[in-house]
Amino acid sequence: MDAAAVADHNYYRQGPTPAPRPRGRWTEPRRSVFQRFSQSPEDVQFYTGFSSIEHLMAFWRLIERATASVGWRDRTNSCDTAGNQEDPGNATDMALLDEFLLFVSFLSTGWTMRELEQHLNIHTTTFTRIIITWANFLYGLLGSVRTWMTPEEVKAHLPREFVDHIDTHVVVDWIELHCQTTSPPPPQQGLCSLHASCCILKGIVGVAPHGAVTFVSALCGPSASAREAFRQSGIIPLLSSDMAVMLNRSFRIDDLVPGRVHRPVEASEDSKDQVALKIHLEAIFLTIRDNKMFNISIPPPLSGSINQLFTVACLLCNYQHGPLGTPFKQED
């Protein structure tokens, strides 16, 4: 998304201005997280997932006023699970922008909580609270924004790679997320498949042809096939007969949707146009899978917010990158 165009969206809901959250003073001289992460364009991309500092700050300006409602539990005498009292200065001294950057760095880098603690010298318990708080906050904020597009909106941004599939409304794929478990889930839950101490969850993601994430489902377990995950996702009621679905990976949903289903991965010949389309589809989902969080196992303290983490990681892609492909003019 063009950084200048981001200003057209404002998700702040008018209401009484909350009192500013109290801030303590720094207990030791140290650079802010923003200073650490913004030394170069490469650092911004690596640590935050945003393609530039302009994209990052444009998104921050969108949500800054709403962040006044970011709430924290009382941490006056909080202790970690080992019974060690947490240094309250780690949490109360940190600027909201720094907290946000810590959250997106967890999504983008795939560092473990211990690695983040070593890099930034902040207590693991503080990291856990920051991640849970911002996952819930952004889940509510970004989730309130309409992402599903009308056929007219999709066609207005349809890239040239879709010249042979101009009725495509959404490209669908699934993404897996691993979660550490402390004990096997009850059999009746059917949510997780236990492999050693890891629970594998699967979510359906829908992306417009030009790269905007338009649909994110709740997570379900791999015991449900891709077809079953699609059926349970909630996307089917959004589709109409003039909305074709393109599959990034092939699975059978023809009898579940009212319109056509395109499967370029099953094309018998790789023409120049087919190759260009496949490269485009790979780039679309690479922007999502670039979140290294999908390559690690979510630790147990964050398991209760795993749906929020998954949804936010996907929806943030709409603000971290620009549109893919060049729109073409269709003949009336």
Secondary structure as GFF3:
##gff-version 3
##sequence-region A 1 332
A	DSSP	alpha_helix	3	6	.	.	.	ID=ss1
A	DSSP	alpha_helix	33	37	.	.	.	ID=ss2
A	DSSP	alpha_helix	41	48	.	.	.	ID=ss3
A	DSSP	alpha_helix	53	63	.	.	.	ID=ss4
A	DSSP	three_ten_helix	66	69	.	.	.	ID=ss5
A	DSSP	alpha_helix	89	92	.	.	.	ID=ss6
A	DSSP	alpha_helix	96	109	.	.	.	ID=ss7
A	DSSP	alpha_helix	113	120	.	.	.	ID=ss8
A	DSSP	alpha_helix	124	143	.	.	.	ID=ss9
A	DSSP	alpha_helix	151	156	.	.	.	ID=ss10
A	DSSP	three_ten_helix	160	162	.	.	.	ID=ss11
A	DSSP	beta_strand	168	180	.	.	.	ID=ss12
A	DSSP	beta_strand	194	195	.	.	.	ID=ss13
A	DSSP	beta_strand	198	207	.	.	.	ID=ss14
A	DSSP	beta_strand	213	216	.	.	.	ID=ss15
A	DSSP	alpha_helix	226	232	.	.	.	ID=ss16
A	DSSP	three_ten_helix	236	238	.	.	.	ID=ss17
A	DSSP	beta_strand	244	247	.	.	.	ID=ss18
A	DSSP	beta_strand	261	262	.	.	.	ID=ss19
A	DSSP	three_ten_helix	264	266	.	.	.	ID=ss20
A	DSSP	alpha_helix	272	289	.	.	.	ID=ss21
A	DSSP	three_ten_helix	292	295	.	.	.	ID=ss22
A	DSSP	beta_strand	297	298	.	.	.	ID=ss23
A	DSSP	three_ten_helix	300	305	.	.	.	ID=ss24
A	DSSP	alpha_helix	306	315	.	.	.	ID=ss25
A	DSSP	alpha_helix	317	320	.	.	.	ID=ss26
###
